[in-house]
């Protein structure tokens, strides 16, 4: 292996580790309409893993670091594990995966308009249009 290949691999690994630490550092909050009551971490995990239909879950894009952090913090699963769960649920006709929203602004707009909708965003994106029902530090 030449020096350039080693350098490229080292930089790639460093970038991956940096992204992973940023995802872990994200202050993720679960949001609903302003009239909603607080929810537990277990309730959120059950909704986002297809075990409960109490709420209508909304997802951020697959490429979002906040999405990765959310699933690790709320459900103790990584993105691939969650995708596998929803593939099975969808294949067996037992449900549909959370609706993917393009960004935090779309999540806020959707949960503000629907009292059954539940979503997650970075804490810095939260405002008066939504209620933080659970913080996932």
One Martini backbone bead per residue (centre of mass of N, CA, C, O) as a GRO file, in nm:
protein
  137
    1UNK     BB    1   0.096   0.037   0.024
    2UNK     BB    2   0.069   0.357  -0.023
    3UNK     BB    3   0.075   0.672   0.112
    4UNK     BB    4  -0.186   0.777  -0.020
    5UNK     BB    5  -0.376   0.550   0.071
    6UNK     BB    6  -0.330   0.585   0.373
    7UNK     BB    7  -0.424   0.879   0.388
    8UNK     BB    8  -0.711   0.836   0.284
    9UNK     BB    9  -0.800   0.633   0.500
   10UNK     BB   10  -0.750   0.819   0.742
   11UNK     BB   11  -0.947   1.046   0.657
   12UNK     BB   12  -1.199   0.873   0.642
   13UNK     BB   13  -1.199   0.781   0.936
   14UNK     BB   14  -1.206   1.063   1.064
   15UNK     BB   15  -1.474   1.151   0.937
   16UNK     BB   16  -1.651   0.924   1.053
   17UNK     BB   17  -1.594   0.989   1.353
   18UNK     BB   18  -1.701   1.277   1.346
   19UNK     BB   19  -1.992   1.213   1.259
   20UNK     BB   20  -2.057   1.025   1.496
   21UNK     BB   21  -2.012   1.241   1.720
   22UNK     BB   22  -2.227   1.441   1.616
   23UNK     BB   23  -2.469   1.253   1.647
   24UNK     BB   24  -2.428   1.210   1.957
   25UNK     BB   25  -2.439   1.534   2.022
   26UNK     BB   26  -2.717   1.561   1.959
   27UNK     BB   27  -3.008   1.747   2.040
   28UNK     BB   28  -3.286   1.561   2.077
   29UNK     BB   29  -3.633   1.615   1.990
   30UNK     BB   30  -3.966   1.563   2.065
   31UNK     BB   31  -4.252   1.648   1.860
   32UNK     BB   32  -4.560   1.836   1.884
   33UNK     BB   33  -4.825   1.968   1.944
   34UNK     BB   34  -4.902   2.216   2.172
   35UNK     BB   35  -5.136   2.012   2.312
   36UNK     BB   36  -4.951   1.805   2.404
   37UNK     BB   37  -4.824   1.544   2.575
   38UNK     BB   38  -4.617   1.372   2.726
   39UNK     BB   39  -4.360   1.128   2.656
   40UNK     BB   40  -4.204   0.834   2.632
   41UNK     BB   41  -3.949   0.651   2.521
   42UNK     BB   42  -4.116   0.394   2.474
   43UNK     BB   43  -4.336   0.519   2.299
   44UNK     BB   44  -4.152   0.616   2.076
   45UNK     BB   45  -4.023   0.347   2.001
   46UNK     BB   46  -4.291   0.201   1.930
   47UNK     BB   47  -4.367   0.386   1.694
   48UNK     BB   48  -4.078   0.366   1.531
   49UNK     BB   49  -4.115   0.022   1.541
   50UNK     BB   50  -4.433  -0.063   1.495
   51UNK     BB   51  -4.589  -0.121   1.791
   52UNK     BB   52  -4.746   0.157   1.739
   53UNK     BB   53  -5.057   0.372   1.662
   54UNK     BB   54  -5.091   0.640   1.834
   55UNK     BB   55  -4.904   0.765   1.612
   56UNK     BB   56  -4.762   0.979   1.356
   57UNK     BB   57  -4.471   0.928   1.205
   58UNK     BB   58  -4.171   1.128   1.155
   59UNK     BB   59  -3.903   1.176   0.927
   60UNK     BB   60  -3.595   1.213   0.840
   61UNK     BB   61  -3.356   1.186   0.646
   62UNK     BB   62  -3.119   0.941   0.599
   63UNK     BB   63  -2.877   1.167   0.595
   64UNK     BB   64  -2.935   1.237   0.886
   65UNK     BB   65  -2.786   1.284   1.193
   66UNK     BB   66  -3.044   1.307   1.364
   67UNK     BB   67  -3.161   1.034   1.292
   68UNK     BB   68  -2.938   0.861   1.407
   69UNK     BB   69  -2.954   0.974   1.696
   70UNK     BB   70  -3.246   0.906   1.753
   71UNK     BB   71  -3.234   0.592   1.726
   72UNK     BB   72  -3.019   0.553   1.944
   73UNK     BB   73  -3.177   0.704   2.180
   74UNK     BB   74  -3.478   0.580   2.150
   75UNK     BB   75  -3.404   0.255   2.034
   76UNK     BB   76  -3.116   0.130   2.025
   77UNK     BB   77  -3.059   0.192   1.709
   78UNK     BB   78  -2.977   0.166   1.390
   79UNK     BB   79  -3.056   0.231   1.070
   80UNK     BB   80  -3.046  -0.067   0.969
   81UNK     BB   81  -3.235  -0.187   1.184
   82UNK     BB   82  -3.482  -0.012   1.122
   83UNK     BB   83  -3.510  -0.090   0.826
   84UNK     BB   84  -3.560  -0.391   0.881
   85UNK     BB   85  -3.818  -0.361   1.040
   86UNK     BB   86  -3.981  -0.212   0.809
   87UNK     BB   87  -3.956  -0.430   0.597
   88UNK     BB   88  -4.115  -0.645   0.750
   89UNK     BB   89  -4.376  -0.487   0.802
   90UNK     BB   90  -4.438  -0.425   0.504
   91UNK     BB   91  -4.429  -0.716   0.387
   92UNK     BB   92  -4.668  -0.814   0.599
   93UNK     BB   93  -4.885  -0.567   0.622
   94UNK     BB   94  -4.854  -0.404   0.923
   95UNK     BB   95  -4.728  -0.140   0.775
   96UNK     BB   96  -4.584   0.190   0.778
   97UNK     BB   97  -4.353   0.396   0.750
   98UNK     BB   98  -4.234   0.673   0.814
   99UNK     BB   99  -4.260   0.984   0.714
  100UNK     BB  100  -4.065   1.166   0.498
  101UNK     BB  101  -3.893   1.456   0.559
  102UNK     BB  102  -3.684   1.713   0.448
  103UNK     BB  103  -3.715   1.876   0.733
  104UNK     BB  104  -3.768   2.048   1.022
  105UNK     BB  105  -3.984   2.241   0.911
  106UNK     BB  106  -4.176   2.013   0.813
  107UNK     BB  107  -4.217   1.880   1.085
  108UNK     BB  108  -4.338   2.123   1.232
  109UNK     BB  109  -4.578   2.167   1.043
  110UNK     BB  110  -4.707   1.882   1.075
  111UNK     BB  111  -4.740   1.876   1.391
  112UNK     BB  112  -4.907   2.141   1.416
  113UNK     BB  113  -5.153   2.018   1.225
  114UNK     BB  114  -5.123   1.729   1.396
  115UNK     BB  115  -5.209   1.566   1.692
  116UNK     BB  116  -5.082   1.269   1.589
  117UNK     BB  117  -4.816   1.382   1.536
  118UNK     BB  118  -4.462   1.277   1.521
  119UNK     BB  119  -4.134   1.411   1.598
  120UNK     BB  120  -3.793   1.512   1.509
  121UNK     BB  121  -3.530   1.732   1.635
  122UNK     BB  122  -3.332   1.972   1.682
  123UNK     BB  123  -3.332   2.178   1.945
  124UNK     BB  124  -3.255   2.444   1.778
  125UNK     BB  125  -3.539   2.418   1.599
  126UNK     BB  126  -3.716   2.493   1.817
  127UNK     BB  127  -4.052   2.624   1.874
  128UNK     BB  128  -4.379   2.752   1.926
  129UNK     BB  129  -4.516   2.547   1.708
  130UNK     BB  130  -4.405   2.342   1.924
  131UNK     BB  131  -4.376   2.052   2.138
  132UNK     BB  132  -4.179   1.930   2.382
  133UNK     BB  133  -4.209   1.578   2.488
  134UNK     BB  134  -3.892   1.496   2.440
  135UNK     BB  135  -3.567   1.445   2.560
  136UNK     BB  136  -3.245   1.347   2.384
  137UNK     BB  137  -2.923   1.379   2.506
   0.00000   0.00000   0.00000
